[in-house]
Amino acid sequence: MEFDLIDRIRRHTSVHRDDVVTGIGDDAAVVAVPAGRELAIAVDTLVEGVHFPVGTSASDIGWKALAVNLSDLAAMGATPAWALLALTTPDGDEAFFDGLAQGFAELATPYRLALIGGDTTRGPLTVTVAVHGFTAPGEALLRSGARVGDVVMVTGTLGDAAAGLRCLDEADTAPYAAMIERLNRPVPRVAAGQALRGVATACIDVSDGLVADLGHICTASNVGASIDAALLPRSSALLTHFAEADAQDFALSGGDDYELCFTVPADKAAEVGAVLSRLGCGATRIGRIVEGAGVRVVDAAGETLMPARSGWNHFAA
């Protein structure tokens, strides 16, 4: 049973890569990093009741466990290649294994992502995925390159996932299906990250909330940022079902969006927006990099806004 889930996912994905020398079945995988490439590696753990609600379908868990990791590769501008999976589960439910494998494979297959190993053990439901991807030497997008005068941009729309989580408490969740889908099946912006290589000066994925994650760019780059709340991109679903104040709070600090927040020189903003529009995710200019430290959010009158929350904190009481 220990390797049954890993084999199931491998069968579902059916991805063959010449750079996998030895995959599932030995004590460790052996892979060949292509010449002239650097390896980008990311790992995330999802815990039931923390990163996905109790009762989330197995296929959605499989998808999201991979998606949040691919989002990290996207933020680095990397091309996905391999993954490792570790599952802790309270029982050996084969139907759950099949569902998890299906969701994982649905996302892995389009990226030719090969599952090269993993582990299973008994305990509270948690899923850990490690992903590996390639970048050209010196081309990885980092958090540390933002410069005063750069434009701050973000892909897609913000706030839907946090709103979807709120909507799970409703007796009838059907009207909120689009936002709940954003919570359960985020779409990693891999192509957008690759398009930003050589153009973006800094990049991060929005997992803990825009203000918190942009703050990481500011800290790493030793700069500040000013965000115009009126420019935040929000979906029609979010604006239809929530008041402006709530929609704004979700967009600023809700988290779980897995969009890319990045900085570019001001004279490149229009070009970048056009490129990402052709990729289907678009990009919105929401602010600028300034001298100082931290993230300041302003309203239409230029007054400072204080978000209700600063973002997700794993160790907050």
Buried (B, 14 or more C-beta within 10 A) or exposed (E): EEBEBBBBBBEBBEBEBEBBEEBBEEEEBEBEEEEEBBBBBBBBBBBBEEBBBEEBBBBBBBBBBBBBBBBBBBBBBBBBBBBBBBBBBEEEEEEBBBBBBBBBBBBBEEBEBBBBBBBBEEEEBBBBBBBBBBBBEEBBBBBEBBEEBBBBBBBBBBBBBBBBBBBBEEEEEEEBEBBBBBBBBBBBBBBBBBBBBEBBBBBBBBBBBBBBBBBBBBEBBEBBBBBBBEBBBBBEBBEEBBEEEBBBBBBBBBBBBBBBBBBBBEEBBEEBBEBBEEBEBBBBBBBBBBEEEEBBBBEEEEEEBEBEBBBBEEEEE
